[in-house]
Amino acid sequence: MKTFSAKAPEVNRKWVIIDAENQVVGRVAEKAAVLLRGKHKPVYTAHVDTGDFVVVINAKKAVFTGQKEVNKEYRSFSGFMGGHKSESPERRRQRRPELLIETAVRGMIPHNRLGRQMFKKLHIYAGADHPHSAQQPTTISLKP
């Protein structure tokens, strides 16, 4: 018995839509990360990008559990003195709602060249409209 190892050119990629309306941000991000990595496929190979293309719609309507909408903080540092910035989820939702899901997914995929390659297959939109209908994506429903 030999171990099967997928090869990048032979991977079959599909397009998948996840509707984030009234869904928990973490659950949407977890499902997107699994699809991007390809862990749902029998041909999954850790060192090869075997994942699918993922389109997340209605990112503006995704929700947090508990008091995270008010208490959670997104922090960044520019590298300069006094360059610390923090932002709440409600402020980020007003400014750019796609970042809520993007940040969560980014933390769930590998932090290396392969992860950056996988991340390019993620497309997030604040509303229900997206320009990927030509790819005939299938819709995945998350449990409420």
C-alpha positions in Angstrom: 0.0 0.0 0.0 1.4 3.4 -1.0 0.5 6.7 0.5 -1.4 8.9 -1.8 -0.1 12.4 -2.3 -2.2 14.9 -4.3 -0.5 17.0 -7.0 -1.5 20.7 -7.4 -2.4 20.6 -11.1 -4.6 17.6 -10.7 -6.8 19.1 -7.9 -10.5 19.6 -8.8 -11.6 23.0 -7.4 -15.3 23.9 -7.0 -16.9 27.2 -6.1 -18.9 27.4 -2.9 -21.1 30.1 -1.4 -21.6 30.5 2.3 -24.4 32.9 3.4 -23.4 34.6 6.7 -26.7 36.2 7.4 -27.6 35.6 11.1 -24.7 33.1 11.4 -22.0 33.3 14.1 -18.8 34.7 12.7 -16.6 31.9 14.1 -18.8 29.2 12.6 -18.7 30.8 9.2 -15.0 31.3 9.4 -14.4 27.7 10.5 -16.4 26.3 7.6 -14.6 28.6 5.1 -11.2 27.6 6.5 -12.0 23.9 6.1 -13.2 24.5 2.5 -10.1 26.6 1.6 -7.7 24.0 3.0 -9.5 21.1 1.3 -9.8 19.1 4.5 -13.3 18.0 3.5 -11.9 16.1 0.5 -10.5 12.6 0.5 -7.5 13.7 -1.5 -6.4 16.2 1.2 -2.6 16.5 1.4 -1.1 18.8 4.0 1.6 20.4 1.8 -0.6 20.9 -1.3 -3.4 23.5 -1.8 -6.3 21.1 -2.4 -9.1 23.5 -1.3 -12.1 25.1 -3.1 -12.9 28.7 -3.9 -15.2 30.2 -1.2 -17.5 33.1 -1.5 -19.0 34.5 1.7 -22.0 36.8 1.2 -23.9 39.0 3.7 -20.8 39.5 5.9 -22.5 42.6 7.3 -25.2 40.5 8.9 -23.0 38.0 10.6 -23.3 38.0 14.4 -21.2 37.5 17.5 -22.3 35.5 20.5 -22.5 36.9 24.0 -21.1 40.4 24.6 -18.3 40.1 21.9 -20.0 42.8 19.8 -19.2 45.3 22.5 -16.3 43.8 24.5 -14.1 42.3 21.8 -11.2 44.4 20.4 -9.3 44.2 17.2 -5.8 45.6 17.7 -3.0 46.6 15.3 0.4 48.1 15.6 2.1 50.2 13.0 5.6 49.7 14.4 6.1 53.3 15.4 5.8 54.8 18.8 2.2 55.4 19.7 1.2 53.3 16.7 -1.3 51.1 18.7 -4.8 51.1 17.4 -7.9 49.3 18.6 -11.3 48.9 17.1 -14.6 47.3 18.3 -16.5 44.9 16.1 -19.4 47.4 15.8 -17.0 50.1 14.5 -15.4 47.7 12.1 -18.8 46.5 10.8 -19.6 50.1 9.9 -16.2 50.8 8.3 -15.6 47.5 6.4 -17.7 44.5 7.4 -15.7 42.0 5.3 -12.8 42.3 7.7 -14.8 40.6 10.5 -14.8 37.3 8.6 -11.5 37.8 6.9 -9.6 38.2 10.2 -11.2 35.1 11.6 -10.5 33.0 8.6 -6.9 34.3 8.4 -6.2 33.0 11.9 -7.5 29.5 11.0 -5.3 28.7 8.0 -1.6 28.1 8.0 0.6 31.2 8.5 3.0 30.5 5.6 3.3 30.6 1.8 0.7 27.9 1.4 -1.7 29.7 3.7 -1.3 32.9 1.7 -2.0 30.9 -1.5 -5.2 29.4 0.1 -6.3 32.8 1.3 -6.4 34.2 -2.3 -9.3 31.8 -3.0 -11.5 33.5 -0.4 -14.0 36.2 -1.6 -16.1 38.1 1.0 -18.9 40.5 0.2 -20.9 42.7 2.7 -24.2 42.3 0.8 -25.9 39.5 -1.1 -24.5 40.4 -4.5 -21.4 38.8 -5.9 -19.8 38.7 -9.4 -19.1 34.9 -9.4 -22.4 33.5 -10.8 -20.6 32.5 -14.0 -18.6 29.9 -11.9 -21.9 28.2 -11.0 -21.2 28.0 -7.2 -23.0 25.6 -4.9 -24.6 27.0 -1.7 -23.7 25.5 1.6 -26.0 26.0 4.5 -24.8 26.2 8.1 -26.9 25.0 11.0 -28.6 28.0 12.7 
